[in-house]
């Protein structure tokens, strides 16, 4: 139930379908994993960015099934984090930026079509030194 509540903002149809196909032992394993990951205080859900190496294919998403409209809406209303303690915002004003975020992948060659020096996407790529970023879901202890 905690996993379901944490994921209530996105992908519930997929989560419910996945859960219904698990046998009791698998469900028990998932519950144990959830409890161990969060301890007594539980887990939070956050979006993390992972720097993509040049040879990695942009289409090879870690969680491709999550990148749909509901998750896009979740991401627009939340920040995402790199494993390092730096937090970034994303751009949702321009179609090119929205397309990248909807795909869960910010290419290293992304350029703001308006050449905005305050572009949040540009700040992200400055941090990664021009390397692409893959976005993923992470469950972390509270």
URVEN-V343825 format. One line per field, one symbol per residue. phi: phi as a letter, one per 30 degrees, with the letter a starting at -180 (. if undefined). psi: psi as a letter, one per 40 degrees, with the letter a starting at -180 (. if undefined). Layout:
phi=???
psi=???
//
This chain:
phi=.dddddcddaiddddddddddddeddddddddeedddciddicccbcccbdcdeddddddddbedddbeddeddddcbdbbdeddccbcccbdceddedddddibcddcdbddchddcddddddddddhiddbccbdbcbdd
psi=ddddddedeifdddddddddeiiddddddddddddddeadeaiihihiihhhidehhdegidfdeegaddddddddeiiiiidifhhiiihediddddddddefhhidehhhdefheehddddddddefeiihhiihhhii.
//
